[in-house]
Structure formats: structure tokens, C-alpha cells
Amino acid sequence: MNKDVSTLALFDFVAALSSTIAAFMCGREPNFELLEEEKQELMKFKWDEFLAMTHHSINNKS
């Protein structure tokens, strides 16, 4: 698999995971199941805190 194809596959995976987490955080049915420990971790955050943390993580990615 070349680098461009693997990068695209990674972006697709991250997009699906982000959609699932956002759905869970908003109280909607996610498009695939999260582990119970992932749900417990996410429930520690308010939506605005989660968005700020995600934004910070994306901007500081190396």
C-alpha cells in the first residue's frame, strides 16, 4: 500500500471515529459501538471542553 492510500485510509478511520464520539457526546446513537471505558472517559467532559481539547490536540499534532 502506498503512502497516499494509507494516509487516506487513516483519515477515513479518524473521520468515522470522530463522528462516533461526537454522536455519543451529543446523546445520539453512534455509528459504531464504543467500549464502556471509552464512554466513561468521554462522560467526564462537557461538549465545549471536548471540542477545545480536540482542537488543541489537532493544532499541536507533530
N, C-alpha and C positions, 0 to 999 in steps of 0.2 A: 504494500500500500504506500503510495507516495505521500509526501508531507501535506500537500494541499487537501487530499482526500481525508487523511486522518484528522487534520485540523477542522474540516467541515463536519466530520462525524462527531468530534468533541463539542463543537458549537451546537449541533443538534441535540446532543445529550444534555448540555448545560441549559439550553432553552426549555427542554421538556422538564428538567428538574426544577428550574426556576418557576415554571408555570404551576407545577405541583405544589411547591412551597407557597407560592402566592395564593393559590386556591385554598390551601389549608389555613393560612393566616387570615383569610377573609371569611372563613366559615363555609366555604363551598366544597363540593365533592372534588377531591384531587383526581387528576387523570391517571395516576397510578399510586399505589399504596406506599405510605411512609412507614418506617419502623416505629414502634412505640417509643423508643428512646429518642428518635428524631422529633416526634411530636412533642414529647415532654420538653425537649430543649427549645423548640420553637415557641412553645406556650409561655416561656419566660419573657418574651419580647412583646411590646406593643408594635403595631404596624409601622408607625413612624420611626421607631427605633430600629426595626428590622430593615427598613429602606435605607436609613442613614448608614447602618453597618454594612449593608450590601454595596452602597455607593462608595463608601470609604475603601472597602476591600477591592473593588474594581479599579478605582483610581490609583491604588498603591500596589497593584499587581506588578511583579517584576518579570 
